């Protein structure tokens, strides 16, 4: 019995360890896919498949990425067929996009392999389960079936696609990770009054939330979180794809070349909108003066013994009430640099955990948000003002 229990315990720890090592890698792959960086996701998914090639989601993601990159098409079709078989029986959501997109990518795969009859049957399946979806995808699927019957056009389409993919993209890494793992996020459910497609332009995706001030040159950025805790940053709520394409061009011109069009009327992906992060609006609007202080402690009802002595040793202490805590700060400065110097001095006095914090309108705000706000204020002051006519 003891041996059996020991084996069970070892198995439990083995499964737990494997699961722990897989999840971050899977999350990273999902974020890359959500950011339209399927090429970078492929090696991560291949590593996951080496550990376990059974999960339908692994097969779906890898097959989809290979199809989108236009490489190893036979292999991609095999992955998608395996995923599609599971989805047919379980109606399992792969965790990004709907299961029916498995049929969409299979249509492209069969067409690329010149298996036109299979492509047409799969198209019928796709239309059946995607009847209320974006007609862009059904039209694209039919285009590939037409190409399947015209080898010359197919070759030219693939050549053009490959040239576009091979050109330098200079994509910036927009996977931001500015907040602590314990970030407090408040969301609200999005209830659109229409079943029609609503187009937006996605500029980024991340596994940790960040304030919209991170996106220089952009305003009106909405933040959505899906069931896999992937945060997506989107501009626009448009009825026509042509409008979204025009907006996309402007977004790219503002320094976001990896932006792309999405349908935000998708409950599984864009059904929850983020309203606040760490008790502050996800789209912070700072006004007036910003001041920096050095936080030396935080406590609830009882003042810790190790903090009491500083009331006799440190000048300009101030208590700030924040929910159920009292935040104890030292000093008040107009610049971040001055606050940093004061922090370093306090650390030499034994306050090793002291750090700089920022306040606006008597409320604590993230330091990075405050710095961006001040930077913008300086830039606006430097813009020459037009003189009025005398």
C-alpha positions as CSV (number, residue, x, y, z in Angstrom):
1,X,0.0,0.0,0.0
2,X,2.8,2.4,0.9
3,X,4.5,1.7,-2.5
4,X,1.2,2.3,-4.3
5,X,0.7,5.6,-2.4
6,X,4.3,6.6,-3.2
7,X,3.8,5.9,-6.9
8,X,0.5,7.9,-6.9
9,X,2.3,10.8,-5.2
10,X,5.1,10.8,-7.7
11,X,2.7,10.6,-10.6
12,X,0.8,13.6,-9.1
13,X,3.9,15.7,-8.8
14,X,5.0,14.7,-12.4
15,X,1.7,15.7,-13.9
16,X,1.7,18.9,-11.9
17,X,5.2,19.8,-13.0
18,X,4.5,19.0,-16.7
19,X,1.3,21.0,-16.5
20,X,3.1,23.9,-14.9
21,X,5.8,23.9,-17.6
22,X,3.3,23.7,-20.4
23,X,0.8,26.4,-19.4
24,X,3.2,29.4,-19.7
25,X,4.4,28.1,-23.1
26,X,0.8,27.7,-24.3
27,X,-0.1,31.2,-23.1
28,X,2.9,32.7,-24.9
29,X,1.9,30.9,-28.1
30,X,-1.7,32.2,-27.8
31,X,-0.5,35.7,-27.3
32,X,1.7,35.5,-30.4
33,X,-1.3,34.1,-32.4
34,X,-3.5,36.9,-31.0
35,X,-0.9,39.4,-32.2
36,X,-0.9,37.9,-35.7
37,X,2.7,36.6,-35.2
38,X,2.0,33.0,-36.2
39,X,5.6,32.4,-37.4
40,X,6.9,32.9,-33.9
41,X,4.3,30.7,-32.4
42,X,5.1,27.6,-34.5
43,X,8.3,26.5,-32.6
44,X,6.5,26.9,-29.2
45,X,3.6,24.8,-30.4
46,X,6.0,22.2,-31.8
47,X,7.6,21.8,-28.4
48,X,4.2,21.3,-26.9
49,X,3.3,18.7,-29.5
50,X,6.5,16.8,-28.6
51,X,5.3,16.6,-25.0
52,X,1.7,15.6,-25.9
53,X,0.3,15.5,-29.4
54,X,-3.3,14.5,-28.3
55,X,-4.9,17.9,-27.3
56,X,-7.1,19.2,-30.1
57,X,-6.1,22.8,-29.3
58,X,-2.4,22.0,-29.9
59,X,-3.3,20.5,-33.3
60,X,-5.6,23.3,-34.2
61,X,-3.2,26.1,-33.3
62,X,-0.2,24.4,-35.1
63,X,-2.2,23.6,-38.2
64,X,-3.6,27.1,-38.4
65,X,-0.2,28.7,-38.0
66,X,1.3,26.6,-40.7
67,X,-1.5,27.4,-43.1
68,X,-1.3,31.1,-42.4
69,X,2.5,31.0,-43.0
70,X,2.0,28.9,-46.1
71,X,4.4,26.2,-45.2
72,X,4.3,22.4,-44.6
73,X,0.7,22.2,-45.9
74,X,0.3,18.4,-45.8
75,X,1.4,18.4,-42.2
76,X,-0.9,21.3,-41.4
77,X,-3.9,19.5,-42.9
78,X,-3.1,16.4,-40.8
79,X,-3.1,18.5,-37.6
80,X,-6.4,20.2,-38.6
81,X,-8.1,17.0,-39.5
82,X,-7.2,15.6,-36.1
83,X,-8.5,18.7,-34.3
84,X,-11.6,18.8,-36.5
85,X,-12.4,15.2,-35.6
86,X,-12.3,16.1,-31.9
87,X,-14.3,19.3,-32.3
88,X,-17.0,17.4,-34.3
89,X,-17.7,15.2,-31.3
90,X,-17.1,17.5,-28.3
91,X,-17.9,21.0,-29.7
92,X,-14.8,22.1,-27.7
93,X,-13.7,25.7,-28.0
94,X,-10.0,25.6,-28.8
95,X,-9.5,28.7,-26.7
96,X,-8.9,31.3,-29.5
97,X,-11.4,31.8,-32.2
98,X,-14.3,29.4,-32.8
99,X,-13.9,25.7,-33.5
100,X,-15.5,26.2,-36.9
101,X,-12.3,28.0,-38.1
102,X,-10.8,24.6,-38.1
103,X,-12.9,24.0,-41.3
104,X,-11.9,27.4,-42.7
105,X,-8.2,26.5,-42.6
106,X,-8.8,23.0,-43.8
107,X,-10.5,24.5,-46.9
108,X,-7.3,26.4,-47.6
109,X,-5.1,23.4,-46.9
110,X,-7.1,21.0,-49.2
111,X,-7.2,23.7,-51.9
112,X,-3.4,24.1,-51.7
113,X,-3.0,20.3,-52.0
114,X,-5.4,20.4,-55.0
115,X,-7.9,18.1,-53.3
116,X,-10.8,20.2,-54.6
117,X,-13.6,17.8,-53.7
118,X,-12.5,17.7,-50.1
119,X,-12.2,21.4,-50.1
120,X,-15.7,21.8,-51.3
121,X,-17.2,19.4,-48.7
122,X,-15.3,21.1,-46.0
123,X,-16.5,24.5,-47.2
124,X,-20.1,23.3,-46.9
125,X,-19.4,22.2,-43.3
126,X,-17.8,25.6,-42.6
127,X,-20.7,27.6,-44.0
128,X,-23.1,25.3,-42.0
129,X,-21.5,26.1,-38.6
130,X,-20.5,29.7,-39.5
131,X,-23.7,31.0,-41.1
132,X,-23.8,34.1,-38.8
133,X,-20.1,34.9,-39.0
134,X,-18.0,37.4,-41.0
135,X,-18.7,36.9,-44.7
136,X,-15.0,37.9,-45.3
137,X,-14.0,34.3,-44.2
138,X,-16.7,32.5,-46.3
139,X,-15.7,34.6,-49.3
140,X,-12.0,33.9,-48.7
141,X,-12.7,30.2,-48.4
142,X,-14.6,30.2,-51.7
143,X,-11.8,32.1,-53.4
144,X,-9.4,29.3,-52.4
145,X,-11.7,26.6,-53.8
146,X,-11.8,28.6,-57.1
147,X,-8.0,28.7,-57.1
148,X,-7.9,25.0,-56.6
149,X,-9.4,24.6,-60.1
150,X,-7.0,27.1,-61.6
151,X,-3.4,25.9,-60.9
152,X,-1.8,28.9,-62.7
153,X,-3.7,31.4,-60.6
154,X,-3.0,29.3,-57.5
155,X,0.7,29.4,-58.2
156,X,0.7,33.2,-58.6
157,X,-1.3,33.7,-55.4
158,X,1.1,31.6,-53.4
159,X,4.1,33.4,-54.9
160,X,2.6,36.8,-54.1
161,X,1.8,35.6,-50.6
162,X,5.3,34.3,-50.0
163,X,6.9,37.6,-51.2
164,X,4.8,39.6,-48.8
165,X,5.7,37.3,-45.9
166,X,9.4,37.3,-46.8
167,X,9.7,41.1,-46.8
168,X,11.2,42.8,-43.7
169,X,8.3,43.7,-41.4
170,X,10.2,45.5,-38.6
171,X,7.4,44.6,-36.3
172,X,7.8,45.9,-32.8
173,X,7.3,43.6,-29.8
174,X,4.0,44.9,-28.3
175,X,3.6,42.2,-25.7
176,X,3.6,44.5,-22.7
177,X,4.2,43.2,-19.2
178,X,4.0,46.4,-17.0
179,X,1.8,45.2,-14.1
180,X,2.4,42.7,-11.3
181,X,0.9,39.2,-11.5
182,X,-1.6,40.1,-8.8
183,X,-3.1,43.0,-10.9
184,X,-6.7,43.7,-9.9
185,X,-8.8,43.9,-13.0
186,X,-12.5,45.0,-13.2
187,X,-14.4,44.2,-16.3
188,X,-17.9,44.5,-17.7
189,X,-19.8,42.3,-20.1
190,X,-20.2,43.7,-23.6
191,X,-23.8,43.5,-24.9
192,X,-24.1,44.7,-28.5
193,X,-27.6,45.4,-29.8
194,X,-26.8,43.9,-33.1
195,X,-25.8,40.4,-34.3
196,X,-23.9,41.9,-37.3
197,X,-20.2,42.2,-37.6
198,X,-18.5,45.1,-35.9
199,X,-15.0,45.8,-37.1
200,X,-12.1,47.1,-35.0
201,X,-8.3,47.4,-35.4
202,X,-6.3,45.4,-32.9
203,X,-3.0,47.0,-32.1
204,X,-1.6,44.6,-29.4
205,X,-2.2,41.6,-27.2
206,X,-0.7,40.7,-23.9
207,X,-1.1,38.1,-21.1
208,X,-0.9,40.9,-18.5
209,X,-3.0,44.1,-18.6
210,X,-1.6,47.5,-19.1
211,X,-3.0,51.1,-19.3
212,X,-3.8,52.4,-22.7
213,X,-1.4,55.3,-22.2
214,X,1.3,52.7,-23.2
215,X,0.2,53.2,-26.8
216,X,1.9,56.4,-28.0
217,X,0.1,58.3,-30.7
218,X,-3.2,56.5,-30.1
219,X,-6.4,57.4,-28.2
220,X,-9.7,55.6,-27.8
221,X,-8.1,52.3,-27.3
222,X,-10.5,49.7,-25.8
223,X,-9.2,46.8,-23.8
224,X,-10.9,43.3,-23.9
225,X,-10.0,40.1,-22.1
226,X,-11.0,36.6,-23.2
227,X,-11.6,33.4,-21.2
228,X,-7.9,32.6,-21.5
229,X,-6.9,35.9,-19.8
230,X,-5.4,37.3,-23.0
231,X,-5.8,41.1,-23.2
232,X,-6.5,42.7,-26.6
233,X,-6.2,46.4,-27.4
234,X,-8.6,47.6,-30.1
235,X,-9.5,50.8,-31.7
236,X,-12.9,51.3,-33.5
237,X,-16.4,49.9,-33.5
238,X,-17.3,50.1,-37.2
239,X,-20.1,48.6,-39.4
240,X,-18.3,48.3,-42.7
241,X,-15.0,46.6,-43.4
242,X,-14.0,49.4,-45.8
243,X,-14.1,51.8,-42.8
244,X,-11.9,49.5,-40.8
245,X,-9.4,49.2,-43.6
246,X,-9.2,53.0,-43.7
247,X,-8.7,53.2,-40.0
248,X,-6.1,50.4,-40.2
249,X,-4.0,52.4,-42.7
250,X,-4.0,55.4,-40.2
251,X,-3.1,53.2,-37.3
252,X,-0.2,51.7,-39.2
253,X,1.0,55.1,-40.3
254,X,1.1,56.1,-36.6
255,X,3.7,53.5,-35.9
256,X,1.8,50.2,-35.5
257,X,2.6,48.2,-38.6
258,X,1.5,44.9,-37.1
259,X,-2.1,46.1,-36.4
260,X,-4.9,44.1,-38.1
261,X,-8.7,44.0,-38.5
262,X,-10.9,42.0,-36.1
263,X,-14.6,41.4,-35.5
264,X,-15.2,42.6,-32.0
265,X,-18.7,41.2,-31.9
266,X,-17.4,37.9,-30.8
267,X,-18.4,37.1,-27.2
268,X,-15.7,34.5,-26.6
269,X,-12.9,36.9,-27.5
270,X,-14.2,40.4,-27.0
271,X,-17.1,39.8,-24.6
272,X,-15.5,41.3,-21.6
273,X,-14.3,44.9,-21.6
274,X,-11.7,46.0,-19.0
275,X,-12.8,49.0,-17.1
276,X,-10.1,49.5,-14.4
277,X,-6.7,48.1,-13.4
278,X,-5.5,48.3,-9.8
279,X,-8.4,50.5,-8.9
280,X,-7.6,53.0,-11.7
281,X,-9.3,53.5,-15.0
282,X,-7.7,51.4,-17.8
283,X,-7.8,54.7,-19.8
284,X,-6.4,57.1,-17.2
285,X,-7.1,60.8,-17.5
286,X,-4.6,62.7,-15.4
287,X,-5.2,66.5,-14.8
288,X,-3.2,69.2,-13.2
289,X,-0.1,68.7,-11.0
290,X,1.6,65.4,-10.4
291,X,3.7,64.9,-7.3
292,X,6.1,62.1,-6.4
293,X,6.6,60.6,-2.9
294,X,8.5,57.7,-1.4
295,X,6.4,54.9,0.1
296,X,8.1,53.4,3.1
297,X,5.3,51.2,4.4
298,X,1.6,50.1,4.4
299,X,-0.4,48.8,7.3
300,X,-4.0,48.1,8.3
301,X,-5.3,48.8,11.9
302,X,-2.0,48.3,13.7
303,X,1.1,50.5,13.1
304,X,4.0,48.0,12.8
305,X,6.7,48.4,15.3
306,X,9.5,48.7,12.7
307,X,7.7,51.8,11.2
308,X,7.0,53.6,14.5
309,X,10.6,54.8,15.0
310,X,10.6,56.5,11.6
311,X,8.1,59.1,13.0
312,X,11.1,60.3,15.0
313,X,13.7,59.9,12.3
314,X,12.2,60.8,8.9
315,X,10.9,64.3,7.9
316,X,7.7,65.0,6.1
317,X,5.8,61.8,6.7
318,X,2.3,61.6,5.3
319,X,-0.4,59.0,5.7
320,X,-2.7,58.3,2.7
321,X,-5.8,56.2,3.1
322,X,-6.2,53.6,0.4
323,X,-9.1,51.2,0.8
324,X,-8.4,49.2,4.0
325,X,-4.8,50.2,4.2
326,X,-2.8,53.3,5.3
327,X,0.0,54.1,3.0
328,X,3.0,55.9,4.7
329,X,5.0,58.1,2.5
330,X,8.0,60.5,2.9
331,X,8.7,63.7,1.1
332,X,6.9,65.4,-1.8
333,X,8.7,66.2,-5.1
334,X,7.9,67.7,-8.4
335,X,10.2,65.4,-10.3
336,X,10.8,61.7,-10.4
337,X,14.6,62.2,-10.2
338,X,14.3,64.1,-6.9
339,X,12.1,61.4,-5.5
340,X,14.6,58.8,-6.5
341,X,17.4,60.6,-4.7
342,X,15.3,60.8,-1.5
343,X,14.4,57.1,-1.9
344,X,18.1,56.2,-2.1
345,X,18.9,58.3,1.0
346,X,16.1,56.5,3.0
347,X,17.4,53.1,1.9
348,X,20.8,54.1,3.5
349,X,18.9,54.8,6.7
350,X,17.6,51.2,6.8
351,X,14.4,51.5,4.6
352,X,15.5,48.9,2.1
353,X,11.9,48.4,0.7
354,X,11.3,52.1,0.0
355,X,10.1,52.9,-3.5
356,X,8.8,55.9,-5.5
357,X,5.1,56.4,-6.0
358,X,3.1,59.1,-7.7
359,X,-0.1,61.1,-6.9
360,X,-2.5,63.1,-9.0
361,X,-5.5,64.9,-7.5
362,X,-4.8,63.3,-4.1
363,X,-5.0,59.8,-5.6
364,X,-2.2,57.4,-6.2
365,X,-1.4,56.6,-9.8
366,X,1.1,54.3,-11.5
367,X,4.5,55.9,-11.8
368,X,4.8,54.9,-15.5
369,X,1.4,56.6,-16.2
370,X,2.5,59.7,-14.4
371,X,5.8,59.9,-16.3
372,X,4.1,59.6,-19.7
373,X,1.6,62.3,-18.7
374,X,4.4,64.7,-17.7
375,X,6.3,63.9,-20.9
376,X,3.2,64.7,-23.0
377,X,2.7,67.9,-21.0
378,X,6.3,69.0,-21.8
379,X,5.9,68.2,-25.5
380,X,2.7,70.3,-25.7
381,X,4.4,73.2,-24.0
382,X,7.1,73.1,-26.6
383,X,4.7,73.3,-29.5
384,X,4.8,77.0,-30.7
385,X,1.5,78.7,-30.3
386,X,0.0,80.7,-33.2
387,X,-0.2,84.4,-32.5
388,X,-3.6,86.0,-33.0
389,X,-4.0,88.9,-35.4
390,X,-3.7,92.4,-34.0
